């Protein structure tokens, strides 16, 4: 009799937990839920206040998120009927679960009965980095200490599932450890590289971690015996202005990460240590972000504390969206882009100052007609669009400018450089300049070479155009610039 190869038991456990996490990759999958009983997340209540990274996914759709998600998904082809979509999602989750467990389990029968829709994980320490500390150089960074949680709707159903799972994994050894009134179960497979995996069941959560000690600490936090991340002042401050009705959230304690990382830099050479420390100095103390759905859009909110000396972009509105095509599938606006580029270039030049000969830098700046870091300082707010039209994709950018005269001078210098390179045959391009709505548009396009012809079926127009019109700088592929300069708001 031929023995059927089965996946390692630990892969089964992780796969089943990951199956619940799979739904986080597409917000529409959360429509399986019927709506949350509360907007408060459980995750922060079992993690210590010094947690480095916290992530949550609210597949229970708190507050208005279920209704909004149904409206949002209904705008996509094939998702107009919520009932049909639920069926598609159930089939997808069942298929994913069966594939990850070689047909042993299904989502509908084995996970959905007990899973309540909230997934959370916290990284509680900075892992030891390779070759930076310790007596031996290790091949790769260690797995950080973490604790995860899946919210539980029916503890009895979960425990019945775990009993079946343990019975199926006959090659595994389990060690049970009592911690208060909770039992921590540790899976052990001494033949595997990572021999242990621990979990614990409470009335509201299935907790899991690589180490049983981390679960003990989490249970102490959850019981109130130790302080929690939920009660940490920094965590509360970051999330105070963010929506509690959301699909997910992220929190990163960069101050704690810096302290943990700097403690490992003793064996790094002084120059590298200084470069890393300088980079860390520019990071905010902490960052928090949420993702929610609002009828016809996904909205990501982010808050952070600026490091000393940082410049915060000004909050303002623009009309740049009116310049973008109606076929735009992606649109992003950024503020004070020129200043951001200046700061980034200054930091890079400071880091690599010794590697840049002064004479070469002077030649570059003579050509640019301005200090390198100031060359694009005339850019103010920038909008980027990626549009789809049939099987063609196009990219375009529009930016408000602070000084039209300086902007025109800088753009002309770039055009002169490209024109000179093309004239001397250094680049296989040609330049064409045309008048569009009273403004000059420059187009750079490749010259056809019979020996290396361009494919006829490219998914984009192989040309790049740019120009300034009514105090807006445009850059884009194909006809983006000419269309944007003449486009009415109703057609955008």
Secondary structure, DSSP 8 states (H G I E B T S, - for coil): --------HHHHHHHHHHHHHHGGGSGGGGGGS---S-SS-SGGGGS-TT-SEEEEEETT-TTTHHHHHHHHHTTSTT-S-HHHHHHHHHHHHHHHHHHHTTTS--IIIIITTTEEEEEEEEE-S----TTTSSSS--SS-----EEEEEEES-HHHHHHHHHHHHHH-TT-EEEEEEETTEEEEEEE-TTSSS-EEEEEE-SSEEEEESSHHHHHHHHHHHHTSS--GGG-HHHHHHHTTS-SS-SEEEEEEHHHHHHHHHTT-TTS-HHHHHHHHHHHHTS-SEEEEEEEEETTEEEEEEEE---TT---------SGGGGS-TTEEEEEEESSHHHHHHHHHHHHHHHTGGGS-HHHHHHHHHHHTS-GGGTTTTEEEEEEEEEEETTEEEEEEEEEES-HHHHHHHHHHHHHHHHHHHHTTSSSEEEEEEEETTEEEEEEEE---GGG---TT-SS--EEEEEEETTEEEEEETTHHHHHHH--GGG-
